[in-house]
């Protein structure tokens, strides 16, 4: 039986930012490294009581993937959705 992890997913015309909610430990690295300030702490709590990032300014995403590369828990990833 497959288990689907809770996911926060938002996209603009070029990129989709996905956050695997229950993997996040609220370290804040992804939020601090984003050069255009796409991410902010969400108001929801994951199963461990942490607030995962939310791509609140998704329209600003430039697809640099610094958030993805900096996450020690592999809780965030960026996909290309358009050109």
N, CA, C and O of each residue as an XYZ file, in Angstrom:
332
protein
N       0.841     -1.179      0.000
C       0.000      0.000      0.000
C       0.887      1.243      0.000
O       1.817      1.340      0.801
N       0.611      2.174     -0.875
C       1.402      3.405     -0.993
C       0.894      4.448     -0.011
O      -0.305      4.545      0.250
N       1.823      5.224      0.528
C       1.477      6.290      1.462
C       1.860      7.622      0.833
O       3.017      7.825      0.464
N       0.912      8.514      0.711
C       1.178      9.835      0.131
C       1.509     10.818      1.251
O       0.729     10.986      2.188
N       2.660     11.461      1.151
C       3.048     12.467      2.131
C       2.298     13.759      1.868
O       2.063     14.108      0.712
N       1.910     14.488      2.936
C       1.296     15.799      2.735
C       2.273     16.713      1.990
O       3.468     16.740      2.286
N       1.750     17.444      1.038
C       2.597     18.251      0.160
C       2.018     19.652      0.009
O       0.812     19.823     -0.172
N       2.890     20.648      0.086
C       2.533     22.011     -0.294
C       3.154     22.204     -1.665
O       4.362     22.024     -1.823
N       2.366     22.562     -2.645
C       2.866     22.700     -4.007
C       2.243     23.935     -4.656
O       1.022     24.069     -4.739
N       3.124     24.840     -5.117
C       2.650     26.040     -5.816
C       3.547     26.271     -7.015
O       4.730     25.931     -6.994
N       2.974     26.852     -8.063
C       3.765     27.087     -9.276
C       3.443     28.419     -9.915
O       2.363     28.986     -9.745
N       4.438     28.897    -10.665
C       4.232     30.042    -11.544
C       4.292     29.497    -12.964
O       4.128     28.291    -13.148
N       4.511     30.299    -13.942
C       4.515     29.814    -15.328
C       5.716     28.934    -15.654
O       5.677     28.165    -16.614
N       6.782     29.037    -14.866
C       8.002     28.291    -15.185
C       8.378     27.213    -14.175
O       8.927     26.179    -14.555
N       8.089     27.440    -12.893
C       8.589     26.542    -11.851
C       7.513     26.163    -10.843
O       6.595     26.935    -10.567
N       7.646     24.962    -10.302
C       6.780     24.496     -9.226
C       7.668     24.205     -8.020
O       8.665     23.493     -8.132
N       7.300     24.757     -6.872
C       8.011     24.503     -5.626
C       7.155     23.557     -4.797
O       5.990     23.840     -4.515
N       7.746     22.428     -4.408
C       7.057     21.396     -3.648
C       7.720     21.236     -2.286
O       8.945     21.154     -2.193
N       6.923     21.193     -1.245
C       7.427     20.997      0.110
C       6.770     19.748      0.679
O       5.545     19.671      0.773
N       7.590     18.770      1.060
C       7.086     17.567      1.711
C       6.967     17.916      3.192
O       7.954     17.919      3.929
N       5.763     18.204      3.599
C       5.461     18.810      4.895
C       6.075     18.056      6.069
O       6.713     18.673      6.922
N       5.900     16.752      6.133
C       6.334     15.995      7.302
C       7.841     15.749      7.380
O       8.327     15.264      8.401
N       8.586     16.072      6.328
C      10.050     15.958      6.388
C      10.704     17.193      6.995
O      11.844     17.124      7.454
N      10.006     18.308      7.003
C      10.576     19.584      7.443
C      10.807     19.608      8.948
O       9.971     19.150      9.728
N      11.970     20.156      9.347
C      12.294     20.333     10.766
C      12.440     21.809     11.127
O      13.017     22.148     12.161
N      11.916     22.681     10.272
C      11.867     24.133     10.505
C      13.243     24.749     10.772
O      13.373     25.624     11.629
N      14.260     24.301     10.050
C      15.597     24.873     10.244
C      15.698     26.274      9.647
O      16.502     27.088     10.102
N      14.881     26.558      8.624
C      14.865     27.884      8.022
C      15.918     28.133      6.963
O      15.988     29.234      6.416
N      16.750     27.129      6.656
C      17.797     27.332      5.652
C      17.220     27.703      4.290
O      17.729     28.606      3.627
N      16.173     27.019      3.872
C      15.579     27.292      2.564
C      15.068     28.723      2.472
O      15.210     29.378      1.440
N      14.479     29.197      3.548
C      13.949     30.564      3.579
C      15.082     31.575      3.500
O      14.976     32.576      2.791
N      16.162     31.318      4.225
C      17.265     32.287      4.288
C      18.116     32.335      3.017
O      18.695     33.379      2.719
N      18.209     31.239      2.262
C      19.063     31.247      1.068
C      18.359     31.740     -0.189
O      19.022     32.037     -1.182
N      17.040     31.835     -0.170
C      16.309     32.252     -1.373
C      16.632     33.707     -1.710
O      16.355     34.609     -0.919
N      17.219     33.932     -2.889
C      17.630     35.297     -3.243
C      16.464     36.243     -3.545
O      16.635     37.462     -3.510
N      15.283     35.694     -3.839
C      14.134     36.542     -4.178
C      12.991     36.425     -3.168
O      11.899     36.943     -3.404
N      13.237     35.751     -2.054
C      12.289     35.659     -0.931
C      10.945     35.041     -1.318
O       9.884     35.616     -1.071
N      11.016     33.866     -1.928
C       9.807     33.137     -2.308
C       9.150     32.490     -1.089
O       7.923     32.443     -0.995
N       9.955     31.998     -0.165
C       9.454     31.181      0.940
C       9.248     31.960      2.237
O       9.947     32.932      2.525
N       8.265     31.500      3.007
C       8.012     32.018      4.358
C       7.505     30.846      5.198
O       7.003     29.865      4.649
N       7.628     30.937      6.513
C       7.104     29.884      7.377
C       5.590     29.852      7.236
O       4.927     30.890      7.250
N       5.056     28.648      7.099
C       3.603     28.524      6.971
C       2.944     28.565      8.348
O       3.616     28.500      9.377
N       1.654     28.671      8.345
C       0.907     28.701      9.601
C       0.496     27.300     10.050
O       0.004     27.121     11.164
N       0.699     26.299      9.175
C       0.328     24.929      9.535
C       1.481     24.248     10.275
O       2.639     24.643     10.144
N       1.146     23.232     11.041
C       2.152     22.424     11.728
C       2.169     21.037     11.110
O       1.118     20.482     10.787
N       3.374     20.470     10.945
C       3.457     19.101     10.445
C       3.273     18.126     11.608
O       3.016     18.552     12.735
N       3.400     16.840     11.350
C       3.128     15.829     12.382
C       4.091     15.914     13.559
O       3.803     15.375     14.628
N       5.232     16.583     13.381
C       6.218     16.729     14.451
C       6.152     18.084     15.139
O       6.963     18.371     16.020
N       5.195     18.921     14.746
C       5.018     20.224     15.374
C       5.847     21.344     14.782
O       5.972     22.407     15.391
N       6.419     21.125     13.597
C       7.218     22.155     12.919
C       6.391     22.848     11.841
O       5.470     22.262     11.273
N       6.736     24.101     11.570
C       6.067     24.863     10.511
C       6.925     24.810      9.248
O       7.995     25.418      9.212
N       6.486     24.109      8.228
C       7.252     24.016      6.985
C       7.179     25.323      6.195
O       6.315     26.160      6.455
N       8.078     25.497      5.239
C       8.016     26.698      4.411
C       6.827     26.648      3.455
O       6.357     25.577      3.072
N       6.363     27.820      3.087
C       5.262     27.955      2.136
C       5.734     28.904      1.043
O       6.188     30.007      1.348
N       5.638     28.502     -0.230
C       6.036     29.376     -1.333
C       5.007     30.492     -1.555
O       4.280     30.488     -2.549
N       4.957     31.433     -0.630
C       3.945     32.491     -0.659
C       4.159     33.489     -1.801
O       3.205     34.107     -2.275
N       5.387     33.643     -2.231
C       5.692     34.569     -3.331
C       6.154     33.792     -4.561
O       7.180     34.115     -5.158
N       5.398     32.776     -4.931
C       5.803     31.881     -6.017
C       6.037     32.621     -7.333
O       6.833     32.178     -8.162
N       5.358     33.728     -7.524
C       5.540     34.485     -8.775
C       6.971     35.008     -8.920
O       7.390     35.335    -10.029
N       7.719     35.091     -7.834
C       9.094     35.579     -7.867
C      10.125     34.482     -8.128
O      11.293     34.788     -8.368
N       9.724     33.222     -8.087
C      10.673     32.107     -8.198
C      11.427     32.151     -9.529
O      10.829     32.287    -10.596
N      12.754     32.033     -9.438
C      13.618     32.055    -10.626
C      14.209     30.681    -10.927
O      15.000     30.533    -11.858
N      13.826     29.680    -10.142
C      14.269     28.313    -10.394
C      15.717     28.030    -10.060
O      16.299     27.107    -10.630
N      16.314     28.776     -9.170
C      17.736     28.586     -8.842
C      17.991     27.317     -8.030
O      19.109     26.802     -8.028
N      16.980     26.813     -7.350
C      17.011     25.583     -6.564
C      17.895     25.661     -5.318
O      18.245     24.630     -4.744
N      18.255     26.862     -4.901
C      19.061     26.987     -3.689
C      18.320     26.440     -2.476
O      18.937     25.878     -1.571
N      17.010     26.601     -2.453
C      16.211     26.041     -1.352
C      16.350     24.523     -1.315
O      16.537     23.929     -0.253
N      16.257     23.916     -2.473
C      16.361     22.457     -2.581
C      17.746     21.975     -2.161
O      17.869     21.017     -1.398
N      18.782     22.635     -2.657
C      20.153     22.222     -2.362
C      20.524     22.415     -0.896
O      21.366     21.685     -0.373
N      19.917     23.373     -0.235
C      20.277     23.676      1.150
C      19.518     22.840      2.177
O      19.911     22.811      3.343
N      18.455     22.167      1.783
C      17.614     21.434      2.736
C      18.292     20.138      3.186
O      18.519     19.242      2.373
N      18.615     20.036      4.475
C      19.283     18.830      4.966
C      18.356     17.611      5.053
O      18.822     16.483      5.207
N      17.050     17.844      4.955
C      16.083     16.756      5.105
C      15.363     16.400      3.810
O      14.404     15.629      3.829
N      15.813     16.953      2.687
C      15.210     16.673      1.377
C      13.699     16.906      1.401
O      12.919     16.117      0.866
N      13.311     18.014      2.038
C      11.882     18.305      2.202
C      11.346     19.246      1.135
O      10.140     19.487      1.081
N      12.213     19.782      0.289
C      11.754     20.741     -0.720
C      12.428     20.437     -2.049
O      13.616     20.119     -2.100
N      11.649     20.540     -3.131
C      12.233     20.384     -4.449
C      11.506     21.261     -5.451
O      10.329     21.587     -5.295
N      12.250     21.633     -6.489
C      11.752     22.559     -7.505
C      11.702     21.818     -8.828
O      12.637     21.104     -9.189
N      10.600     21.994     -9.547
C      10.433     21.385    -10.860
C      10.238     22.465    -11.920
O       9.665     23.521    -11.653
N      10.722     22.182    -13.118
C      10.473     23.063    -14.257
C       9.138     22.652    -14.862
O       8.929     21.479    -15.170
N       8.229     23.619    -15.033
C       6.913     23.305    -15.611
C       6.677     23.990    -16.959
O       5.741     23.628    -17.672
N       7.491     24.953    -17.313
C       7.348     25.662    -18.578
C       8.631     26.346    -18.964
O       9.588     26.376    -18.190
N       8.654     26.898    -20.163
C       9.869     27.586    -20.629
C       9.610     29.033    -20.875
O      10.519     29.765    -21.271
